[in-house]
Amino acid sequence: MKALGFTTYGAPEVFEELELPKPTLGEKDVLIKAQAVGINPYDALLRAGTMQKIRPLEFPIVPGSDVVGEIVEVGSKVKHYAIGDIVIAHPSIGGYGEYVAISSAKIVKKPEEMSLEEAAGLASVGTTAYFAIKLAKLKKNETLIIQGASGAVGSIAVQIAKEAGIHVIGIAHSRNRDYVSALGADEVVAYDEGNLANRLADKADVVLDASFGGKGAAEGLQFVKKGGRYISLTSFPDNAEEKKVKAMRMMRTKDMKDKEALGYLADLYRSHKLRLKTAETLTFDLRGVIGAHQLIDKKKVAGKLVLK
Ligand SMILES: NC(=O)c1ccc[n+]([C@@H]2O[C@H](COP(=O)([O-])OP(=O)(O)OC[C@H]3O[C@@H](n4cnc5c(N)ncnc54)[C@H](OP(=O)(O)O)[C@@H]3O)[C@@H](O)[C@H]2O)c1
C-alpha cells in the first residue's frame, strides 16, 4: 500500500511516498481504507524529531492519529461493524497510510450528515476535550474558564461544557470573539485586550488551559477560586499549592476509552450541538502532506487541517 511518511527527521520536505505492506488484522480489528486524515501539531513534532526520546520509533515513520474511511475487512471477533461502514478512527500512529488496521474499540460510525473533513479532524482533539472536561468534575452552574477557547481542543471543550450546563468563559484573541460566542460560551474575554487578571481573578471553579503551547499558563492560575482546579494540556503551574488550587496535567490513562468519547461526540453532533471547524483541506498525497505540515509549522491555522 501507499503511505506518506519519512525516513529521516526534518522539515516538511522529508515526507516521501512509501510503498509498505498492507497492515494485518487482529481478531478484534478492522481494516480501514482511508478517505481523509487529520493533521495534528503532534505529527509535526514526530516529523521534526522532537519526540525521539519520549517516543522512540523505527523508520519509516508514518504519522497520523485521525482517520476517516471505509471498513474493508473485519476481524473474526468484531461486533457491531461491517464491511462498508464509514468510521472515524483514532489510531496511535500510521494514519497517513492508504490502509489502517485498528481495534474496533477505537472507532465510531461517522454520523451520516458529518462531512469527511469534519470527521477527519475530530478524534484526537475531540477525545482530548472530552476527557479534560471529565477530569474537571464540574457541577451544573459552576464556572469554567477555557484558555484557547477558539482552538481545536478548546472549541470542542466549550460545547461539551455547555451541554453539561456549565457556565463557560472563553479566552481567545479578539478576532475570534464572535466564533467562541457562537459556540455557546456565556462570556468571551480577549487576551489581546488589556490585563486578564484584573477581569478574571478568582472567577473560575476550574480553568482549562488549552492555549497553544501553554501560552496562557502564566496567568491562568490567578483565575481559579481557592479550592478550585486547574487542568493543563501543556505546561504545569508551579505555585498551585500556594494558592490552594489542585493542578492536574491532562494525561490519557487506560480508563479513558476512545469508544466512550467518540460515541458521545458522534451523538452530540447528531443532535446538532457540536460544530467543527475545518481550516483547510489539501489533497491526500505528497504535495498535500508537505503543504499541510508547512502550514502547521507556521502555527497560524484556525481549525483543523485535513488531507482528503
Ligand atoms: N490536538 C490535540 O489532540 C492535543 C492533545 C493534547 C494536548 N494538546 C495541546 O493542547 C494545546 C491546544 O491544542 P489545539 O490543537 O487546540 O491548538 P490550536 O488549535 O492551535 O489552539 C490553540 C489556541 O490557543 C490560543 N492562544 C494563543 N495564545 C494564547 C494566550 N496567550 N492566551 C490564551 N489563549 C491563547 C489560540 O487562540 P486564538 O486563535 O484566538 O489566538 C488558539 O485558539 C496545544 O498546546 C497542544 O499541544 C493538543
The ligand as an SDF file (V2000), in Angstrom:
LIG
                    3D

 48 52  0  0  0  0  0  0  0  0999 V2000
   -4.6300   18.4580   19.4910 N   0  0  0  0  0  0  0  0  0  0  0  0
   -4.6590   17.5470   20.4580 C   0  0  0  0  0  0  0  0  0  0  0  0
   -5.2630   16.4840   20.3460 O   0  0  0  0  0  0  0  0  0  0  0  0
   -3.9320   17.8230   21.7280 C   0  0  0  0  0  0  0  0  0  0  0  0
   -3.8180   16.8030   22.6570 C   0  0  0  0  0  0  0  0  0  0  0  0
   -3.1360   17.0770   23.8380 C   0  0  0  0  0  0  0  0  0  0  0  0
   -2.5880   18.3210   24.0460 C   0  0  0  0  0  0  0  0  0  0  0  0
   -2.7110   19.2910   23.1150 N   0  0  0  0  0  0  0  0  0  0  0  0
   -2.1330   20.6060   23.3710 C   0  0  0  0  0  0  0  0  0  0  0  0
   -3.2030   21.4760   23.6730 O   0  0  0  0  0  0  0  0  0  0  0  0
   -2.9400   22.7760   23.1800 C   0  0  0  0  0  0  0  0  0  0  0  0
   -4.0760   23.1880   22.2720 C   0  0  0  0  0  0  0  0  0  0  0  0
   -4.1240   22.3320   21.1280 O   0  0  0  0  0  0  0  0  0  0  0  0
   -5.0180   22.7020   19.8750 P   0  0  0  0  0  0  0  0  0  0  0  0
   -4.8370   21.6110   18.8880 O   0  0  0  0  0  0  0  0  0  0  0  0
   -6.3880   23.0510   20.3280 O   0  0  0  0  0  0  0  0  0  0  0  0
   -4.2580   24.0230   19.3650 O   0  0  0  0  0  0  0  0  0  0  0  0
   -4.8210   25.2420   18.4810 P   0  0  0  0  0  0  0  0  0  0  0  0
   -5.9560   24.8090   17.6300 O   0  0  0  0  0  0  0  0  0  0  0  0
   -3.6330   25.8830   17.8490 O   0  0  0  0  0  0  0  0  0  0  0  0
   -5.4280   26.2390   19.5640 O   0  0  0  0  0  0  0  0  0  0  0  0
   -4.6200   26.9390   20.4640 C   0  0  0  0  0  0  0  0  0  0  0  0
   -5.3710   28.1340   20.9710 C   0  0  0  0  0  0  0  0  0  0  0  0
   -4.5120   28.8750   21.8590 O   0  0  0  0  0  0  0  0  0  0  0  0
   -4.9710   30.1960   21.8230 C   0  0  0  0  0  0  0  0  0  0  0  0
   -3.9700   31.1080   22.3840 N   0  0  0  0  0  0  0  0  0  0  0  0
   -2.7970   31.5040   21.8400 C   0  0  0  0  0  0  0  0  0  0  0  0
   -2.1860   32.3670   22.6940 N   0  0  0  0  0  0  0  0  0  0  0  0
   -2.9880   32.4870   23.7870 C   0  0  0  0  0  0  0  0  0  0  0  0
   -2.8970   33.2120   25.0030 C   0  0  0  0  0  0  0  0  0  0  0  0
   -1.8590   33.9940   25.2790 N   0  0  0  0  0  0  0  0  0  0  0  0
   -3.9090   33.0940   25.9260 N   0  0  0  0  0  0  0  0  0  0  0  0
   -4.9750   32.2940   25.6760 C   0  0  0  0  0  0  0  0  0  0  0  0
   -5.1200   31.5920   24.5220 N   0  0  0  0  0  0  0  0  0  0  0  0
   -4.1290   31.6890   23.5940 C   0  0  0  0  0  0  0  0  0  0  0  0
   -5.2780   30.4510   20.3800 C   0  0  0  0  0  0  0  0  0  0  0  0
   -6.2650   31.4570   20.3670 O   0  0  0  0  0  0  0  0  0  0  0  0
   -6.5040   32.4500   19.1140 P   0  0  0  0  0  0  0  0  0  0  0  0
   -6.5070   31.5750   17.8780 O   0  0  0  0  0  0  0  0  0  0  0  0
   -7.8510   33.0260   19.4100 O   0  0  0  0  0  0  0  0  0  0  0  0
   -5.3540   33.3880   19.1120 O   0  0  0  0  0  0  0  0  0  0  0  0
   -5.8100   29.0980   19.8870 C   0  0  0  0  0  0  0  0  0  0  0  0
   -7.2040   29.0940   19.8500 O   0  0  0  0  0  0  0  0  0  0  0  0
   -1.6000   22.6940   22.4360 C   0  0  0  0  0  0  0  0  0  0  0  0
   -0.5760   23.2030   23.2680 O   0  0  0  0  0  0  0  0  0  0  0  0
   -1.4310   21.2170   22.1790 C   0  0  0  0  0  0  0  0  0  0  0  0
   -0.0730   20.8400   22.1210 O   0  0  0  0  0  0  0  0  0  0  0  0
   -3.3950   19.0740   21.9740 C   0  0  0  0  0  0  0  0  0  0  0  0
  1  2  1  0
  2  3  2  0
  2  4  1  0
  4  5  1  0
  4 48  2  0
  5  6  2  0
  6  7  1  0
  7  8  2  0
  8  9  1  0
  8 48  1  0
  9 10  1  0
  9 46  1  0
 10 11  1  0
 11 12  1  0
 11 44  1  0
 12 13  1  0
 13 14  1  0
 14 15  2  0
 14 16  1  0
 14 17  1  0
 17 18  1  0
 18 19  2  0
 18 20  1  0
 18 21  1  0
 21 22  1  0
 22 23  1  0
 23 24  1  0
 23 42  1  0
 24 25  1  0
 25 26  1  0
 25 36  1  0
 26 27  1  0
 26 35  1  0
 27 28  2  0
 28 29  1  0
 29 30  1  0
 29 35  2  0
 30 31  1  0
 30 32  2  0
 32 33  1  0
 33 34  2  0
 34 35  1  0
 36 37  1  0
 36 42  1  0
 37 38  1  0
 38 39  2  0
 38 40  1  0
 38 41  1  0
 42 43  1  0
 44 45  1  0
 44 46  1  0
 46 47  1  0
M  CHG  2   8   1  16  -1
M  END
$$$$
